[in-house]
Amino acid sequence: MKIVVFLSANAEWKAVKEIFPDLEIQVSPLGEFANLIPNALHLILFHGGWGEISAAATAQYGLIISNQIYWSISEHAADLKAASNAGKLF
């Protein structure tokens, strides 16, 4: 399953890079992104802007290049929590 995660705040993106120092950071026209593949998941992490236009552009770009339909995390929160509790995420 692919999940696209959008991070707008610089502090959030900095934390991701500190927690996962081996991430291969790539650069897009709208910001940095990286692929994180813990077990059966494929997370695409995007760092984009925080304003309405910038955030919308980042979301559009991320969805296009991921070639996936966006599923909000809230829709899958229970599944993700169950997988996390079972030790299947990391």
Secondary structure, DSSP 8 states (H G I E B T S, - for coil): -EEEEEE-SHHHHHHHHHHSTT---EEETTEEEEEE--TT-EEEEEE--SSHHHHHHHHHHHHHHHTS----GGGGHHHHHHHHHTT---
